[in-house]
Amino acid sequence: MREATIEVLNKDEMVMGTPTTGRYFVREYENGEERGGSFFETLEEADNHVANYISKDGEDSDFLPEDF
């Protein structure tokens, strides 16, 4: 099952010691395990990404299985 969260970063907040490309951080999960993330400049862009990501639930992931 795919899930995603949107985190709103503080203005000029750095992640892992570097500036981000946007204040909205989308974390992507598959079956409860974090699989990726992206930064977006607007909440609308982040929300559209989440909707697109979740709509692909049940399709093959771009990730290799853990037992590969």
DSSP file (Angstrom, degrees, kcal/mol; ACC not computed):
  #  RESIDUE AA STRUCTURE BP1 BP2  ACC     N-H-->O    O-->H-N    N-H-->O    O-->H-N    TCO  KAPPA ALPHA  PHI   PSI    X-CA   Y-CA   Z-CA
    1    1 A M              0   0    0      0, 0.0    30,-2.7     0, 0.0    31,-0.5   0.000 360.0 360.0 360.0 132.6    0.0    0.0    0.0
    2    2 A R  E     +A   30   0A   0     28,-0.2     2,-0.3    52,-0.2    28,-0.2  -0.735 360.0 167.8 -93.5 138.9    1.3    3.4   -0.9
    3    3 A E  E     -A   29   0A   0     26,-2.1    26,-2.8    -2,-0.4     2,-0.3  -0.939  10.4-168.5-139.8 162.0    1.1    6.4    1.4
    4    4 A A  E     -A   28   0A   0     -2,-0.3     2,-0.3    24,-0.2    24,-0.2  -0.992   5.8-157.0-151.7 151.2    2.7    9.8    1.5
    5    5 A T  E     -A   27   0A   0     22,-1.9    22,-2.1    -2,-0.3     2,-0.5  -0.920  11.1-142.2-125.0 154.5    3.0   12.7    3.9
    6    6 A I  E     -A   26   0A   0     -2,-0.3     2,-0.4    20,-0.2    20,-0.2  -0.980  15.5-167.5-117.2 123.2    3.6   16.4    3.3
    7    7 A E  E     -A   25   0A   0     18,-3.0    18,-3.1    -2,-0.5     2,-0.7  -0.920  14.1-141.9-109.3 134.7    5.9   18.3    5.7
    8    8 A V  E     -A   24   0A   0     -2,-0.4    16,-0.2    16,-0.2     2,-0.2  -0.861  19.8-151.2 -97.6 118.7    6.1   22.0    5.7
    9    9 A L        -     0   0    0     14,-3.5     3,-0.1    -2,-0.7     2,-0.1  -0.540  21.2-103.4 -86.8 153.1    9.6   23.3    6.3
   10   10 A N    >   -     0   0    0     -2,-0.2     3,-2.3     1,-0.1    -1,-0.1  -0.387  54.4 -80.7 -67.6 152.6   10.5   26.6    8.0
   11   11 A K  T 3  S+     0   0    0      1,-0.3    -1,-0.1    -2,-0.1     3,-0.1  -0.344 117.8   4.9 -57.0 132.3   11.6   29.3    5.6
   12   12 A D  T 3  S+     0   0    0      1,-0.2    -1,-0.3    -3,-0.1     2,-0.1   0.614  91.6 159.3  65.3  15.4   15.3   28.8    4.8
   13   13 A E    <   -     0   0    0     -3,-2.3     7,-0.6     1,-0.0     2,-0.3  -0.454  31.4-141.4 -67.2 140.0   15.4   25.5    6.7
   14   14 A M  E     -C   19   0B   0      5,-0.2     2,-0.5    -2,-0.1     3,-0.1  -0.805   6.7-152.6-104.6 146.7   18.2   23.2    5.6
   15   15 A V  E >  S-C   18   0B   0      3,-2.7     3,-1.5    -2,-0.3    -2,-0.0  -0.981  81.2  -8.7-120.7 125.4   17.9   19.4    5.3
   16   16 A M  T 3  S-     0   0    0     -2,-0.5    -1,-0.2     1,-0.3     0, 0.0   0.845 131.8 -56.6  55.3  35.5   21.0   17.3    5.8
   17   17 A G  T 3  S+     0   0    0      1,-0.2    -1,-0.3    -3,-0.1    -3,-0.0   0.524 120.0  94.2  80.4   6.7   23.0   20.6    5.9
   18   18 A T  E <  S-C   15   0B   0     -3,-1.5    -3,-2.7    -5,-0.0    -1,-0.2  -0.944  77.6-104.7-130.7 152.8   21.9   21.8    2.5
   19   19 A P  E     -C   14   0B   0      0, 0.0     2,-0.2     0, 0.0    -5,-0.2  -0.342  37.3-130.8 -68.9 156.3   19.1   24.2    1.3
   20   20 A T        -     0   0    0     -7,-0.6     3,-0.1     1,-0.1    -8,-0.1  -0.583  13.5-121.2-104.3 169.0   16.1   22.6   -0.4
   21   21 A T  S    S+     0   0    0     -2,-0.2     2,-0.3     1,-0.1    -1,-0.1   0.467  92.5   5.2 -87.6  -2.3   14.3   23.4   -3.6
   22   22 A G        -     0   0    0     19,-0.1    19,-0.3    18,-0.1    -1,-0.1  -0.981  67.3-115.0-170.7 166.2   11.0   24.1   -1.9
   23   23 A R  S    S+     0   0    0     -2,-0.3   -14,-3.5    17,-0.3     2,-0.6   0.545  92.5  80.2 -87.7  -8.1    9.3   24.3    1.5
   24   24 A Y  E     -AB   8  40A   0     16,-2.3    16,-2.4   -16,-0.2     2,-0.6  -0.894  61.8-167.1-110.0 116.0    7.0   21.3    1.0
   25   25 A F  E     -AB   7  39A   0    -18,-3.1   -18,-3.0    -2,-0.6     2,-0.6  -0.890   2.9-161.4-106.9 115.7    8.7   17.9    1.6
   26   26 A V  E     -AB   6  38A   0     12,-3.1    12,-2.0    -2,-0.6     2,-0.5  -0.862   3.1-161.7 -98.0 124.1    6.8   14.8    0.4
   27   27 A R  E     -AB   5  37A   0    -22,-2.1   -22,-1.9    -2,-0.6     2,-0.4  -0.910   9.4-150.4-103.7 132.1    7.8   11.5    2.0
   28   28 A E  E     -AB   4  36A   0      8,-3.2     7,-3.2    -2,-0.5     8,-1.3  -0.853  13.4-172.7-107.4 137.6    6.8    8.4    0.1
   29   29 A Y  E     -AB   3  34A   0    -26,-2.8   -26,-2.1    -2,-0.4     2,-0.4  -0.960  12.9-165.7-129.2 145.0    6.0    5.1    1.7
   30   30 A E  E >  S-AB   2  33A   0      3,-2.5     3,-2.1    -2,-0.3   -28,-0.2  -0.991  83.1 -14.7-128.6 124.1    5.3    1.6    0.4
   31   31 A N  T 3  S-     0   0    0    -30,-2.7   -29,-0.1    -2,-0.4    -1,-0.1   0.869 130.3 -53.0  51.7  41.1    3.9   -1.0    2.9
   32   32 A G  T 3  S+     0   0    0    -31,-0.5     2,-0.5     1,-0.2    -1,-0.3   0.388 115.0 114.3  81.0  -3.1    4.9    1.3    5.8
   33   33 A E  E <  S-B   30   0A   0     -3,-2.1    -3,-2.5     2,-0.0     2,-0.2  -0.870  72.1-117.0-105.6 130.4    8.5    1.6    4.7
   34   34 A E  E     +B   29   0A   0     -2,-0.5    -5,-0.3    -5,-0.2     3,-0.1  -0.461  37.8 170.1 -66.0 129.6    9.9    5.0    3.5
   35   35 A R  E     -     0   0A   0     -7,-3.2     2,-0.3     1,-0.3    -6,-0.2   0.542  53.2 -36.0-119.3 -13.5   10.9    4.7   -0.1
   36   36 A G  E     -B   28   0A   0     -8,-1.3    -8,-3.2     2,-0.0    -1,-0.3  -0.989  47.2-147.3 173.9-176.9   11.7    8.2   -1.2
   37   37 A G  E     -B   27   0A   0     -2,-0.3     2,-0.3   -10,-0.3   -10,-0.2  -0.976   2.4-160.3-171.2 161.5   10.9   11.9   -1.1
   38   38 A S  E     -B   26   0A   0    -12,-2.0   -12,-3.1    -2,-0.3     2,-0.4  -0.980  17.1-128.7-148.3 156.1   10.8   15.1   -3.0
   39   39 A F  E     -B   25   0A   0     -2,-0.3     2,-0.3   -14,-0.2   -14,-0.2  -0.867  23.2-170.2-108.5 144.2   10.7   18.9   -2.4
   40   40 A F  E     -B   24   0A   0    -16,-2.4   -16,-2.3    -2,-0.4   -17,-0.3  -0.969  26.0-140.4-134.9 149.0    8.2   21.2   -3.9
   41   41 A E  S    S+     0   0    0     -2,-0.3     2,-0.3   -19,-0.3   -18,-0.2   0.775  87.7  37.8 -79.1 -27.6    7.8   25.0   -4.0
   42   42 A T  S  > S-     0   0    0      1,-0.1     4,-1.9   -18,-0.1     5,-0.1  -0.902  73.9-128.4-126.2 154.9    4.0   25.1   -3.6
   43   43 A L  H  > S+     0   0    0     -2,-0.3     4,-3.0     1,-0.2     5,-0.2   0.858 111.5  58.4 -64.7 -35.3    1.5   23.1   -1.6
   44   44 A E  H  > S+     0   0    0      2,-0.2     4,-2.5     1,-0.2    -1,-0.2   0.917 106.1  47.6 -62.0 -43.5   -0.5   22.5   -4.8
   45   45 A E  H  > S+     0   0    0      2,-0.2     4,-2.1     1,-0.2    -1,-0.2   0.922 113.9  47.7 -62.5 -43.6    2.6   20.9   -6.5
   46   46 A A  H  X S+     0   0    0     -4,-1.9     4,-2.4     2,-0.2    -2,-0.2   0.923 112.1  49.1 -63.3 -44.5    3.1   18.7   -3.4
   47   47 A D  H  X S+     0   0    0     -4,-3.0     4,-2.5     1,-0.2    -2,-0.2   0.901 110.4  50.6 -63.3 -42.1   -0.5   17.7   -3.2
   48   48 A N  H  X S+     0   0    0     -4,-2.5     4,-2.3     2,-0.2    -1,-0.2   0.895 110.1  50.8 -62.2 -40.2   -0.6   16.8   -6.9
   49   49 A H  H  X S+     0   0    0     -4,-2.1     4,-2.9     2,-0.2    -2,-0.2   0.928 110.3  49.2 -63.0 -45.3    2.5   14.7   -6.5
   50   50 A V  H  X S+     0   0    0     -4,-2.4     4,-2.9     2,-0.2     5,-0.3   0.933 111.0  49.6 -60.0 -46.9    0.9   12.8   -3.5
   51   51 A A  H  X S+     0   0    0     -4,-2.5     4,-1.9     1,-0.2    -1,-0.2   0.913 113.8  45.9 -59.6 -43.6   -2.3   12.2   -5.5
   52   52 A N  H  X S+     0   0    0     -4,-2.3     4,-0.7     2,-0.2    -1,-0.2   0.914 113.6  49.1 -65.2 -43.5   -0.4   10.9   -8.5
   53   53 A Y  H >< S+     0   0    0     -4,-2.9     3,-0.9     1,-0.2    -2,-0.2   0.933 113.9  44.7 -62.4 -48.0    1.9    8.7   -6.2
   54   54 A I  H >< S+     0   0    0     -4,-2.9     3,-2.0     1,-0.2   -52,-0.2   0.842 104.3  63.5 -68.1 -33.1   -1.1    7.2   -4.3
   55   55 A S  H 3< S+     0   0    0     -4,-1.9    -1,-0.2     1,-0.3    -2,-0.2   0.717  95.5  60.9 -66.0 -18.4   -3.1    6.6   -7.5
   56   56 A K  T X< S+     0   0    0     -3,-0.9     3,-2.2    -4,-0.7    -1,-0.3   0.290  74.7 138.0 -89.4  10.2   -0.4    4.2   -8.7
   57   57 A D  T <   +     0   0    0     -3,-2.0     3,-0.1     1,-0.3    -3,-0.1  -0.316  67.9  27.3 -56.4 134.0   -1.0    1.9   -5.6
   58   58 A G  T 3  S+     0   0    0      1,-0.4    -1,-0.3     0, 0.0     2,-0.2   0.206  97.3 110.8  95.8 -15.7   -0.9   -1.7   -6.7
   59   59 A E  S <  S-     0   0    0     -3,-2.2    -1,-0.4     1,-0.1     2,-0.1  -0.497  84.2 -80.3 -85.1 161.9    1.4   -1.1   -9.7
   60   60 A D        -     0   0    0     -2,-0.2    -1,-0.1    -3,-0.1     2,-0.1  -0.358  49.8-123.1 -61.7 138.2    4.9   -2.4   -9.7
   61   61 A S        -     0   0    0      2,-0.2    -1,-0.1     1,-0.1    -4,-0.0  -0.384   9.7-125.8 -78.0 159.3    7.3   -0.2   -7.8
   62   62 A D  S    S+     0   0    0     -2,-0.1     2,-0.3     2,-0.1    -1,-0.1   0.426  87.3  90.7 -81.3   1.1   10.4    1.4   -9.3
   63   63 A F  S    S-     0   0    0      1,-0.0    -2,-0.2     0, 0.0     3,-0.1  -0.707  82.0-114.8-101.5 148.6   12.4   -0.3   -6.5
   64   64 A L        -     0   0    0     -2,-0.3    -2,-0.1     1,-0.1    -1,-0.0  -0.505  42.2 -98.4 -73.5 147.3   14.0   -3.7   -6.4
   65   65 A P    >   -     0   0    0      0, 0.0     3,-1.8     0, 0.0    -1,-0.1  -0.311  31.4-115.1 -63.6 153.9   12.5   -6.2   -3.9
   66   66 A E  T 3  S+     0   0    0      1,-0.3    -2,-0.1     2,-0.1     0, 0.0   0.797 115.0  53.6 -62.1 -29.0   14.5   -6.5   -0.7
   67   67 A D  T 3         0   0    0      1,-0.2    -1,-0.3     0, 0.0    -3,-0.0   0.247 360.0 360.0 -91.7  14.4   15.4  -10.1   -1.4
   68   68 A F    <         0   0    0     -3,-1.8    -1,-0.2    -4,-0.0    -2,-0.1   0.487 360.0 360.0 -68.4 360.0   16.9   -9.2   -4.8
